[in-house]
Amino acid sequence: MHLGCMAESPHTPPPLAARRLKEIRGRQGFSRQKLADALQVHVNQIQKLENGERRMTADWMQKIGDVLKVPPNQFLIPDDQEIPEQKLPEPIDLGTETFTAIGKYDVRLSAGPGCLVDPHAAPLGMYLAETQWLRAVTASAPEMLAIVRVDGSSMTPTLVDGDWVLVDRTQTKAAREGIFALAVQDVAWVKRLSLNLREKKIRVISDNTAIPVQDVDEVDLHVIGRVVALVARKVS
């Protein structure tokens, strides 16, 4: 996934992410100073981001998206293609049990060679999860959760090809080791992440020991969310 780049010259138009930042900030009623204050940075930082003089990294998109209340990928999508907010059904009361609907996606996050992520992907349907179980797994709102399918074998034996997992899209920092849905450039994976403190990089680990460990710069890694539960596994 392209995350923007430095402006080549004063005459080069700002990259898409920079233009979208200015559009979304204005629409949300934020001045540059107000946004800078919310982020606890100097206003010059916001100016440089909007002018394309500073790279709009995944970390910037996440922080600014949290303040402006928009998903980080909105900074990568032209205004006329913006993803509409999707409203999920209210919890369903079936007498003795209450169930919560979670969007189910056919965006197959690769645990093998990798695949493209479609930022316009919409739920193909809803998965009904017992609300009591769901609250024990995560406190995040249902619209910030997604159920997706794993492809490939690089996370075996922990996750196998065809597994459906629950991803919490509020957890986008690899502050502690865990399994995450992530994107590196245009490729999406389900991998285990840990911190390589010595080299100040993120360590991308496959539970299949035949796959080598990779160390990636944090700015090159877009964490989609943390895998918090295995929802379904095919019986072979």
C-alpha positions in Angstrom: 0.0 0.0 0.0 1.6 3.3 -1.1 1.8 5.6 1.9 2.8 8.8 0.1 6.2 10.3 -0.6 8.2 13.5 -0.4 7.4 16.3 -2.8 10.0 16.4 -5.6 9.9 20.1 -6.1 7.9 23.2 -5.1 5.9 22.8 -8.3 5.0 19.1 -7.6 1.4 18.7 -6.4 1.1 17.2 -2.9 0.6 13.4 -2.8 -2.9 12.0 -2.4 -2.6 11.4 1.4 -1.5 15.1 1.9 -4.5 16.4 -0.1 -6.9 14.1 1.7 -5.6 15.3 5.0 -6.4 18.9 4.1 -9.9 17.9 2.8 -10.8 15.7 5.8 -9.4 18.2 8.3 -11.5 21.0 6.9 -14.6 18.9 6.6 -14.3 17.9 10.3 -14.0 21.6 11.3 -10.4 21.4 12.4 -7.9 24.2 11.8 -4.2 23.2 11.5 -3.6 24.6 14.9 -6.5 22.7 16.5 -5.3 19.4 14.9 -1.7 20.1 16.0 -2.9 20.8 19.6 -4.9 17.5 19.6 -1.8 15.6 18.4 0.5 17.6 20.7 2.8 18.6 17.9 3.9 22.0 16.4 1.5 23.3 13.7 4.4 23.3 11.3 4.3 19.5 11.3 0.7 19.6 10.0 1.6 22.2 7.4 4.5 20.0 6.1 2.2 17.0 5.9 -0.4 18.9 3.9 2.3 20.3 1.6 3.9 17.0 1.0 7.1 18.1 2.6 6.8 15.4 5.3 5.9 11.8 4.6 2.4 10.7 5.6 3.3 7.4 7.2 0.9 4.7 8.5 1.6 5.9 12.0 0.6 9.5 11.1 -2.5 8.3 9.4 -3.5 6.2 12.4 -2.9 9.1 14.9 -4.7 11.7 12.8 -7.5 9.3 11.9 -8.1 8.8 15.7 -8.4 12.5 16.2 -10.6 13.2 13.1 -12.7 10.0 13.7 -12.0 8.5 10.3 -10.3 5.1 9.3 -6.7 5.6 8.4 -7.2 4.2 4.8 -9.5 7.2 4.1 -6.3 9.2 3.5 -5.4 6.9 0.6 -8.8 7.1 -1.2 -9.9 10.0 -3.5 -12.9 11.9 -2.1 -15.2 10.7 -4.9 -14.4 7.1 -3.9 -14.6 7.5 -0.2 -15.9 4.4 1.7 -19.3 5.2 3.3 -19.7 4.5 7.0 -21.3 1.1 7.4 -23.9 0.7 10.1 -24.1 -2.7 11.7 -27.3 -4.1 13.2 -28.1 -3.6 16.8 -27.5 -6.6 19.2 -30.1 -9.4 18.6 -32.0 -10.7 21.6 -33.0 -14.3 21.2 -34.5 -14.8 24.6 -31.9 -16.3 26.9 -28.9 -15.1 24.7 -27.9 -11.9 23.0 -25.9 -11.9 19.8 -23.9 -9.2 18.1 -23.5 -8.9 14.3 -19.9 -8.6 13.0 -19.1 -7.9 9.4 -17.7 -10.9 7.5 -15.2 -10.2 4.8 -13.9 -12.3 1.9 -10.7 -10.2 1.9 -8.4 -13.2 2.4 -5.5 -12.1 4.5 -2.6 -14.3 3.3 -0.6 -16.4 5.7 1.4 -17.5 2.7 2.6 -15.7 -0.5 0.3 -12.7 0.0 -2.6 -11.1 -1.7 -3.9 -7.6 -2.5 -6.1 -5.7 -0.1 -9.1 -4.0 -1.5 -9.8 -0.8 0.5 -13.4 -0.8 -0.9 -14.2 -4.2 0.4 -17.6 -4.4 2.1 -19.0 -7.1 4.3 -20.5 -10.0 2.3 -22.6 -10.9 5.3 -22.8 -10.8 9.0 -21.6 -13.3 11.6 -23.6 -13.6 14.8 -21.4 -13.8 17.8 -22.7 -14.4 21.3 -22.4 -11.0 23.0 -21.2 -12.3 26.3 -18.3 -14.2 24.6 -17.5 -11.2 22.4 -17.2 -8.9 25.4 -14.8 -11.4 27.0 -12.6 -11.3 23.9 -12.6 -7.5 23.2 -14.2 -4.3 24.4 -14.1 -2.7 20.9 -17.3 -1.6 19.1 -18.7 -4.1 16.6 -18.0 -1.8 13.7 -14.3 -1.9 14.5 -14.2 -5.7 14.3 -14.0 -7.9 11.2 -14.0 -11.6 10.5 -11.7 -12.6 7.7 -10.3 -15.7 6.2 -6.7 -16.8 6.4 -4.9 -18.2 3.3 -1.7 -20.2 3.2 0.3 -22.3 5.6 2.9 -20.0 7.0 1.1 -19.7 10.4 0.6 -23.4 10.9 0.1 -25.0 13.4 -1.4 -21.9 15.1 -3.6 -20.9 12.1 -4.2 -23.0 9.1 -5.5 -22.4 5.6 -9.3 -21.7 5.6 -9.5 -20.5 9.2 -11.7 -17.6 10.0 -10.4 -15.1 12.6 -11.7 -12.1 14.5 -9.6 -9.0 13.9 -9.8 -6.0 16.3 -9.1 -3.0 14.1 -8.5 -0.7 17.1 -5.3 -2.5 18.0 -2.8 -1.3 15.5 0.3 -1.1 17.6 2.7 -4.1 18.1 3.4 -3.0 21.7 3.5 -6.6 22.7 3.9 -9.8 20.8 0.8 -11.2 19.2 -0.8 -12.2 15.9 -1.9 -9.3 13.6 -3.4 -8.7 10.3 -1.0 -6.4 8.5 -0.1 -4.9 5.2 3.4 -4.4 3.8 3.2 -2.3 0.6 0.3 -4.0 -1.4 0.4 -7.4 0.4 -1.7 -8.5 3.3 -0.6 -11.1 5.8 -1.6 -12.7 9.1 1.7 -12.9 11.0 3.1 -12.8 14.5 4.7 -9.5 15.4 7.3 -8.7 18.1 9.7 -5.8 18.7 13.3 -6.1 17.7 14.6 -3.6 20.3 18.2 -3.9 19.3 17.6 -2.7 15.7 14.4 -0.8 16.5 12.4 -2.7 13.9 9.3 -4.8 13.9 10.0 -8.6 13.7 7.5 -10.4 11.4 7.4 -14.1 12.4 5.7 -17.1 10.8 4.8 -19.8 13.2 5.8 -22.3 10.4 9.5 -22.6 11.2 10.3 -23.2 7.5 9.5 -19.5 6.8 12.3 -17.1 7.7 11.8 -14.2 10.2 11.8 -10.7 8.6 12.6 -7.4 10.3 10.7 -4.5 8.9 10.8 -0.7 9.6 7.7 0.4 11.4 7.0 3.1 8.7 6.8 0.3 6.0 4.3 -1.7 8.0 0.6 -1.0 8.2 -1.1 -2.9 11.0 -4.7 -3.5 10.2 -5.6 -5.0 13.6 -4.9 -7.7 16.1 -6.2 -11.2 15.7 -8.1 -11.8 19.0 -9.9 -15.0 18.3 -10.2 -18.0 16.1 -13.8 -18.1 15.0 -14.1 -21.1 12.8 -12.0 -23.9 11.4 -12.8 -26.3 8.5 -12.9 -30.0 9.4 -10.8 -32.0 7.0 
